């Protein structure tokens, strides 16, 4: 299935069967997110994988009692850095230099640019920038799920403060940005399944600048 057919197949799944997805497919979805591009290559986010029933039940009221939370095979929590700090930036570039076996001066220009760029922004602005980077990874995870016939529901309907507290994210310097429920559609119970996929007309969506 090519990417266009896969995205035509997917929809915002509202009810899932609870069936577990194969480990190799989950690994592929996570790998796609891991390979996502990010600004200056900083990857300012982490992904928490939740499959335990008790944990999903704990998240249910935090996520407005949306049934996908407990009916999904796995729930991914995308958590962005709460701030870009010099220490975090240094850690990224130190790792890059180690893996590439390069002298620090080669990547020094990017390192210094990152510190200067984010150093001029507020902590809240930095978080929102990091959350946008996390959404790129979420999009690739969503597409990879569709290519593997796995239903995936991106979810922003949750209390981020409560979720952060439950997962101890402030202690890790993180804030939750999005959820992604992964599983299999319940073809009997999901009211959204038979509805036609609708998008705005392409000529309204795309504007050519000549």
Short mmCIF file of the C-alpha atoms (twelve columns), coordinates in Angstrom:
data_MODEL
# 
_entry.id   MODEL 
# 
loop_
_atom_site.group_PDB 
_atom_site.id 
_atom_site.type_symbol 
_atom_site.label_atom_id 
_atom_site.label_alt_id 
_atom_site.label_comp_id 
_atom_site.label_asym_id 
_atom_site.label_seq_id 
_atom_site.Cartn_x 
_atom_site.Cartn_y 
_atom_site.Cartn_z 
_atom_site.pdbx_PDB_model_num 
ATOM 1   C CA . UNK A 1   0.000   0.000  0.000  1 
ATOM 2   C CA . UNK A 2   1.527   3.325  -1.033 1 
ATOM 3   C CA . UNK A 3   1.429   6.351  1.227  1 
ATOM 4   C CA . UNK A 4   -1.552  8.043  -0.479 1 
ATOM 5   C CA . UNK A 5   -3.697  4.910  -0.342 1 
ATOM 6   C CA . UNK A 6   -2.620  4.394  3.262  1 
ATOM 7   C CA . UNK A 7   -3.681  7.911  4.243  1 
ATOM 8   C CA . UNK A 8   -6.974  7.506  2.394  1 
ATOM 9   C CA . UNK A 9   -7.525  4.289  4.375  1 
ATOM 10  C CA . UNK A 10  -6.851  5.849  7.779  1 
ATOM 11  C CA . UNK A 11  -9.360  7.898  9.694  1 
ATOM 12  C CA . UNK A 12  -9.807  9.312  13.187 1 
ATOM 13  C CA . UNK A 13  -10.566 6.030  14.922 1 
ATOM 14  C CA . UNK A 14  -12.931 6.538  17.851 1 
ATOM 15  C CA . UNK A 15  -13.319 2.945  19.041 1 
ATOM 16  C CA . UNK A 16  -10.730 0.167  19.093 1 
ATOM 17  C CA . UNK A 17  -10.846 -3.554 19.791 1 
ATOM 18  C CA . UNK A 18  -8.107  -3.762 22.425 1 
ATOM 19  C CA . UNK A 19  -6.157  -6.263 20.309 1 
ATOM 20  C CA . UNK A 20  -2.389  -5.940 20.609 1 
ATOM 21  C CA . UNK A 21  -0.383  -4.843 17.592 1 
ATOM 22  C CA . UNK A 22  2.729   -6.846 16.617 1 
ATOM 23  C CA . UNK A 23  5.976   -5.798 18.290 1 
ATOM 24  C CA . UNK A 24  7.794   -5.417 14.974 1 
ATOM 25  C CA . UNK A 25  5.194   -2.977 13.685 1 
ATOM 26  C CA . UNK A 26  5.308   -0.978 16.912 1 
ATOM 27  C CA . UNK A 27  9.086   -0.870 16.546 1 
ATOM 28  C CA . UNK A 28  8.714   0.427  12.967 1 
ATOM 29  C CA . UNK A 29  6.339   3.182  14.100 1 
ATOM 30  C CA . UNK A 30  8.749   4.259  16.834 1 
ATOM 31  C CA . UNK A 31  11.687  4.060  14.416 1 
ATOM 32  C CA . UNK A 32  9.889   6.358  11.967 1 
ATOM 33  C CA . UNK A 33  9.352   8.895  14.750 1 
ATOM 34  C CA . UNK A 34  12.996  8.519  15.772 1 
ATOM 35  C CA . UNK A 35  14.123  9.285  12.205 1 
ATOM 36  C CA . UNK A 36  11.957  12.393 11.923 1 
ATOM 37  C CA . UNK A 37  13.683  15.661 11.064 1 
ATOM 38  C CA . UNK A 38  13.860  18.371 13.697 1 
ATOM 39  C CA . UNK A 39  15.186  21.896 13.911 1 
ATOM 40  C CA . UNK A 40  19.011  21.842 13.999 1 
ATOM 41  C CA . UNK A 41  18.711  18.093 14.641 1 
ATOM 42  C CA . UNK A 42  18.038  18.628 18.351 1 
ATOM 43  C CA . UNK A 43  15.130  16.150 18.672 1 
ATOM 44  C CA . UNK A 44  13.701  18.132 21.606 1 
ATOM 45  C CA . UNK A 45  11.169  15.534 22.699 1 
ATOM 46  C CA . UNK A 46  10.766  12.026 24.047 1 
ATOM 47  C CA . UNK A 47  8.110   9.345  23.555 1 
ATOM 48  C CA . UNK A 48  6.567   7.358  26.397 1 
ATOM 49  C CA . UNK A 49  4.935   4.045  25.434 1 
ATOM 50  C CA . UNK A 50  1.988   2.952  27.558 1 
ATOM 51  C CA . UNK A 51  0.516   -0.536 27.144 1 
ATOM 52  C CA . UNK A 52  -0.269  -1.556 30.719 1 
ATOM 53  C CA . UNK A 53  -4.020  -1.749 31.400 1 
ATOM 54  C CA . UNK A 54  -3.800  -0.035 34.777 1 
ATOM 55  C CA . UNK A 55  -1.787  2.825  33.344 1 
ATOM 56  C CA . UNK A 56  -4.275  3.313  30.520 1 
ATOM 57  C CA . UNK A 57  -7.131  3.360  33.033 1 
ATOM 58  C CA . UNK A 58  -5.216  5.991  34.982 1 
ATOM 59  C CA . UNK A 59  -4.944  8.122  31.844 1 
ATOM 60  C CA . UNK A 60  -8.606  7.720  30.856 1 
ATOM 61  C CA . UNK A 61  -10.087 10.566 32.985 1 
ATOM 62  C CA . UNK A 62  -7.093  12.771 32.119 1 
ATOM 63  C CA . UNK A 63  -7.960  12.286 28.439 1 
ATOM 64  C CA . UNK A 64  -11.625 13.260 28.800 1 
ATOM 65  C CA . UNK A 65  -12.709 9.607  29.065 1 
ATOM 66  C CA . UNK A 66  -12.096 9.010  25.379 1 
ATOM 67  C CA . UNK A 67  -12.429 5.220  24.932 1 
ATOM 68  C CA . UNK A 68  -9.443  4.937  22.586 1 
ATOM 69  C CA . UNK A 69  -7.185  5.342  25.607 1 
ATOM 70  C CA . UNK A 70  -8.189  2.034  27.182 1 
ATOM 71  C CA . UNK A 71  -9.145  0.247  23.954 1 
ATOM 72  C CA . UNK A 72  -5.852  0.951  22.204 1 
ATOM 73  C CA . UNK A 73  -3.046  -1.557 22.085 1 
ATOM 74  C CA . UNK A 74  -0.563  1.196  22.960 1 
ATOM 75  C CA . UNK A 75  -0.778  4.878  23.784 1 
ATOM 76  C CA . UNK A 76  2.205   7.025  22.884 1 
ATOM 77  C CA . UNK A 77  2.800   10.205 24.846 1 
ATOM 78  C CA . UNK A 78  4.850   12.786 22.977 1 
ATOM 79  C CA . UNK A 79  6.625   14.945 25.544 1 
ATOM 80  C CA . UNK A 80  8.583   18.011 24.457 1 
ATOM 81  C CA . UNK A 81  11.441  19.734 26.237 1 
ATOM 82  C CA . UNK A 82  10.139  22.402 28.585 1 
ATOM 83  C CA . UNK A 83  13.071  24.599 27.521 1 
ATOM 84  C CA . UNK A 84  16.148  24.690 25.297 1 
ATOM 85  C CA . UNK A 85  19.097  25.022 27.634 1 
ATOM 86  C CA . UNK A 86  22.818  25.263 26.815 1 
ATOM 87  C CA . UNK A 87  23.331  21.956 28.631 1 
ATOM 88  C CA . UNK A 88  20.758  20.167 26.487 1 
ATOM 89  C CA . UNK A 89  22.162  21.651 23.294 1 
ATOM 90  C CA . UNK A 90  25.694  20.677 24.312 1 
ATOM 91  C CA . UNK A 91  24.587  17.099 25.012 1 
ATOM 92  C CA . UNK A 92  23.126  16.780 21.494 1 
ATOM 93  C CA . UNK A 93  26.231  18.099 19.769 1 
ATOM 94  C CA . UNK A 94  28.632  16.191 21.993 1 
ATOM 95  C CA . UNK A 95  26.809  12.994 21.005 1 
ATOM 96  C CA . UNK A 96  26.875  13.997 17.339 1 
ATOM 97  C CA . UNK A 97  30.625  14.570 17.442 1 
ATOM 98  C CA . UNK A 98  31.176  11.262 19.218 1 
ATOM 99  C CA . UNK A 99  29.175  9.251  16.679 1 
ATOM 100 C CA . UNK A 100 30.714  11.017 13.684 1 
ATOM 101 C CA . UNK A 101 34.168  10.991 15.254 1 
ATOM 102 C CA . UNK A 102 34.507  14.658 14.395 1 
ATOM 103 C CA . UNK A 103 36.238  17.522 16.099 1 
ATOM 104 C CA . UNK A 104 33.898  19.813 18.034 1 
ATOM 105 C CA . UNK A 105 34.835  22.767 15.844 1 
ATOM 106 C CA . UNK A 106 33.082  21.210 12.823 1 
ATOM 107 C CA . UNK A 107 29.648  21.418 14.441 1 
ATOM 108 C CA . UNK A 108 30.533  24.429 16.544 1 
ATOM 109 C CA . UNK A 109 28.745  26.894 14.275 1 
ATOM 110 C CA . UNK A 110 25.425  25.061 14.619 1 
ATOM 111 C CA . UNK A 111 25.922  24.598 18.354 1 
ATOM 112 C CA . UNK A 112 26.537  28.298 18.881 1 
ATOM 113 C CA . UNK A 113 23.666  29.275 16.607 1 
ATOM 114 C CA . UNK A 114 21.258  27.054 18.577 1 
ATOM 115 C CA . UNK A 115 22.333  28.572 21.887 1 
ATOM 116 C CA . UNK A 116 21.978  32.123 20.573 1 
ATOM 117 C CA . UNK A 117 18.665  31.502 18.777 1 
ATOM 118 C CA . UNK A 118 16.878  29.791 21.645 1 
ATOM 119 C CA . UNK A 119 18.590  31.931 24.249 1 
ATOM 120 C CA . UNK A 120 16.643  34.935 22.921 1 
ATOM 121 C CA . UNK A 121 13.301  33.181 23.354 1 
ATOM 122 C CA . UNK A 122 11.220  32.739 26.492 1 
ATOM 123 C CA . UNK A 123 10.848  29.343 28.133 1 
ATOM 124 C CA . UNK A 124 7.235   29.137 26.905 1 
ATOM 125 C CA . UNK A 125 8.259   29.999 23.343 1 
ATOM 126 C CA . UNK A 126 10.938  27.327 23.487 1 
ATOM 127 C CA . UNK A 127 8.415   24.728 24.639 1 
ATOM 128 C CA . UNK A 128 6.036   25.563 21.806 1 
ATOM 129 C CA . UNK A 129 8.902   25.309 19.313 1 
ATOM 130 C CA . UNK A 130 9.848   21.910 20.732 1 
ATOM 131 C CA . UNK A 131 6.214   20.747 20.635 1 
ATOM 132 C CA . UNK A 132 6.024   21.607 16.932 1 
ATOM 133 C CA . UNK A 133 9.108   19.474 16.330 1 
ATOM 134 C CA . UNK A 134 7.441   16.610 18.208 1 
ATOM 135 C CA . UNK A 135 4.433   16.922 15.901 1 
ATOM 136 C CA . UNK A 136 6.659   16.190 12.901 1 
ATOM 137 C CA . UNK A 137 7.620   12.903 14.549 1 
ATOM 138 C CA . UNK A 138 3.981   12.212 15.389 1 
ATOM 139 C CA . UNK A 139 3.031   12.695 11.736 1 
ATOM 140 C CA . UNK A 140 5.605   10.185 10.555 1 
ATOM 141 C CA . UNK A 141 4.483   7.709  13.222 1 
ATOM 142 C CA . UNK A 142 0.892   8.156  12.075 1 
ATOM 143 C CA . UNK A 143 1.803   7.578  8.410  1 
ATOM 144 C CA . UNK A 144 3.890   4.520  9.245  1 
ATOM 145 C CA . UNK A 145 0.998   3.089  11.233 1 
ATOM 146 C CA . UNK A 146 -1.312  3.576  8.258  1 
ATOM 147 C CA . UNK A 147 1.159   1.876  5.906  1 
ATOM 148 C CA . UNK A 148 1.029   -1.128 8.228  1 
ATOM 149 C CA . UNK A 149 -2.779  -1.097 8.535  1 
ATOM 150 C CA . UNK A 150 -2.618  0.028  12.167 1 
ATOM 151 C CA . UNK A 151 -5.187  2.554  13.288 1 
ATOM 152 C CA . UNK A 152 -3.752  5.633  14.936 1 
ATOM 153 C CA . UNK A 153 -5.644  8.452  16.620 1 
ATOM 154 C CA . UNK A 154 -3.709  11.633 17.408 1 
ATOM 155 C CA . UNK A 155 -5.241  13.203 20.507 1 
ATOM 156 C CA . UNK A 156 -4.891  16.685 21.932 1 
ATOM 157 C CA . UNK A 157 -7.955  16.373 24.156 1 
ATOM 158 C CA . UNK A 158 -6.335  15.829 27.548 1 
ATOM 159 C CA . UNK A 159 -5.289  17.764 30.618 1 
ATOM 160 C CA . UNK A 160 -1.544  18.316 30.092 1 
ATOM 161 C CA . UNK A 161 -0.915  19.477 33.649 1 
ATOM 162 C CA . UNK A 162 -2.453  16.336 35.115 1 
ATOM 163 C CA . UNK A 163 -0.722  14.080 32.592 1 
ATOM 164 C CA . UNK A 164 2.631   15.717 33.290 1 
ATOM 165 C CA . UNK A 165 2.127   15.121 36.996 1 
ATOM 166 C CA . UNK A 166 1.172   11.454 36.566 1 
ATOM 167 C CA . UNK A 167 4.234   10.773 34.401 1 
ATOM 168 C CA . UNK A 168 6.573   12.946 36.510 1 
ATOM 169 C CA . UNK A 169 7.451   14.922 33.395 1 
ATOM 170 C CA . UNK A 170 8.460   18.140 35.204 1 
ATOM 171 C CA . UNK A 171 11.203  16.152 36.957 1 
ATOM 172 C CA . UNK A 172 12.496  15.206 33.505 1 
ATOM 173 C CA . UNK A 173 12.286  18.729 32.100 1 
ATOM 174 C CA . UNK A 174 9.419   17.701 29.795 1 
ATOM 175 C CA . UNK A 175 5.824   18.681 29.070 1 
ATOM 176 C CA . UNK A 176 3.263   16.534 27.273 1 
ATOM 177 C CA . UNK A 177 2.245   17.788 23.831 1 
ATOM 178 C CA . UNK A 178 0.219   15.060 22.093 1 
ATOM 179 C CA . UNK A 179 -1.091  11.516 22.508 1 
ATOM 180 C CA . UNK A 180 -1.241  8.840  19.818 1 
ATOM 181 C CA . UNK A 181 -3.497  5.834  20.366 1 
ATOM 182 C CA . UNK A 182 -2.488  2.782  18.305 1 
ATOM 183 C CA . UNK A 183 -4.625  -0.285 17.696 1 
ATOM 184 C CA . UNK A 184 -7.329  -1.804 15.513 1 
ATOM 185 C CA . UNK A 185 -10.658 -0.211 14.628 1 
ATOM 186 C CA . UNK A 186 -13.820 -1.643 16.142 1 
ATOM 187 C CA . UNK A 187 -15.896 -1.918 12.965 1 
ATOM 188 C CA . UNK A 188 -19.125 -2.520 14.889 1 
ATOM 189 C CA . UNK A 189 -18.925 0.201  17.539 1 
ATOM 190 C CA . UNK A 190 -17.081 3.033  15.782 1 
ATOM 191 C CA . UNK A 191 -19.613 5.594  14.537 1 
ATOM 192 C CA . UNK A 192 -16.904 7.439  12.609 1 
ATOM 193 C CA . UNK A 193 -15.854 4.510  10.419 1 
ATOM 194 C CA . UNK A 194 -18.655 4.598  7.783  1 
ATOM 195 C CA . UNK A 195 -18.482 8.370  7.346  1 
ATOM 196 C CA . UNK A 196 -16.876 9.651  4.163  1 
ATOM 197 C CA . UNK A 197 -13.459 11.260 4.566  1 
ATOM 198 C CA . UNK A 198 -13.813 14.965 3.836  1 
ATOM 199 C CA . UNK A 199 -11.098 17.533 3.180  1 
ATOM 200 C CA . UNK A 200 -11.362 21.077 1.845  1 
ATOM 201 C CA . UNK A 201 -11.109 21.374 -1.953 1 
ATOM 202 C CA . UNK A 202 -7.525  21.119 -3.141 1 
ATOM 203 C CA . UNK A 203 -7.673  24.495 -4.892 1 
ATOM 204 C CA . UNK A 204 -8.539  26.096 -1.548 1 
ATOM 205 C CA . UNK A 205 -5.833  24.162 0.253  1 
ATOM 206 C CA . UNK A 206 -2.990  24.879 -2.166 1 
ATOM 207 C CA . UNK A 207 -2.031  28.312 -3.462 1 
ATOM 208 C CA . UNK A 208 0.647   28.643 -6.112 1 
ATOM 209 C CA . UNK A 209 2.883   31.701 -5.954 1 
ATOM 210 C CA . UNK A 210 4.247   32.581 -9.403 1 
# 
